[in-house]
Amino acid sequence: MSDIFNKAVEKNPKEDLCIVYVMFFDEKRGQVPLLMYPDDRLRNDKRYMRPINYHPVWFLETEELDHIDLEYKGYTFFGKKFLAKSVRQKRRAGLEVETPETIVIIVSLPVEIDIFGDELIKRLIEELRDHFEDKLYKVIESEIAMETVIKTPKIQECISRGKKIKVFMRELIDKTIKDYFSKAIEKRAESPSFKTQKAISYFSLKGFEFSPLSSLKGEGAFTNVELFDLLKKASDNIMPLSPLLITHLNYIEKSQEIEITVQNNTDKDLTNIAITITHVKDYFEREIMAQKVDFWFPQEELLFISPIVPYIDEYLVIIKQEDDSGISQKILTHRIDLKLISKINS
C-alpha cells in the first residue's frame, strides 16, 4: 500500500481487508468524503484520494449501472451512485431544498480478494439505505457546517447531530463487513475456484487464520481484526489455539537462511509433528523446507533452519500434527517478513 497511502499515518490493520468511502456531491466543492472506514484520517491526503476523485462512477448517470469498477495499483475500487432524500438548503442556484443528495459508495479491495467486491458493495449499500437514507442529508449539513468560521449554538448542534449519525454509520459498516466476510469465506471454501484459492493465499500471507470457532484473526498486529462471532465456542476436543510458540527469528543474510526457534507451549508431549516453510508466488504456495518431529517434550524449544528464495521477503511457517488415523491438523501458522526482521535486528 505504500504507493498510495501516506506513511506518516499509522496504518489500520483492517485496511488489508477493505476500505469504504462514503462520498457526496457538494454544489460548491464537488465530490467530498463524508465518511471513510476504517480510518477517517486520510481523507485529505491527495495521493490516497487520487483513485477516488477520478473514479468513473462520478461520470455516470445516477444508478445507471449496478456498480462500476476501477483497478489502480493493485486495488480494485467498486463504485456505486444513488440518490437520497434531502430537505436542506442547497448552495447553488437552480437547486431546490428537496433536490436529492447524490451519494457515492466506493469499496476498495486488494486485487487478490476482489472476488468479494460485487456482493460486498451491494450488501453495504442495502444496509446504509435501509438505515440512513433519510438521514444522510443531516450528515451532509454537518459536514458543510464545519466550514463555518463562526459557529453559533445552532451550527454546533447541527455538527454534533451529524457526528452522532456518522458513529452509527461506521458501526453498521463494521458489522456488515464482519458478517459478510465470515459467511462468504466459509461458503466459498466449500467449493474453491482459482479466485478463491488466490484470496485464501492472500489472507494466509497476511497472517489471517480461518475458523468459524475462533474468529478470523491475524498474527501480531492483526489480532484485533475479528470477523467471526467470538461467542461461538469450540468443543472440548478442539486443540488449544497456540500449543506452539515462535520464540525467536533470525535472518542470516550471508548464508541466506532463516533460523526459527519454536517452543512446545503446552505441558504435554507432542508427537507426529510436520513443519513446512513456504513462500507464495502467483498466489500459490511453494514449499522450500519440510521436516518431521516424532517427539516434542513439554516446553522444549527446537531450532529449524531454512534456506530462503532470492527476492522473496515473505514466508509462511505451517506446523501440523497427525493423529492416529493419519489426519493432519494445523496447529500453527506464522508469517515471516524478512524486511521486518532485518529492521528489528539492526
ABEGO torsion letter per residue (X at the ends): XAAABBAABBBBAAAAABBBBBBBBBAAAEBBBABBOABAAAAABAAAAAAAAABAAAABBBGABABBBBBBGGBBBBBBBBBBBBABBBABBGBBAABBBBBBBBBBBBAAAAAAAAAAAAAAAAAAAAAAAAAAAAAAAAAAAAABABBBAAAAAAAAAAAAAAAAAAAAAAAAAAAAAAAAAAAAAABBBAAAAAAAAAAAAAGBBBBAAAEBBBBEAAAABBABBAABBBBAABBBABABBBABBBBBAAAGBBBBBBBBABABBBBGBBBBBBBBBGGBBBBABBBBBABBBBGBBBBBBBBBBBGBABBBBBBBBBBAAGBBBBABBBBBBAAAAAAAAX
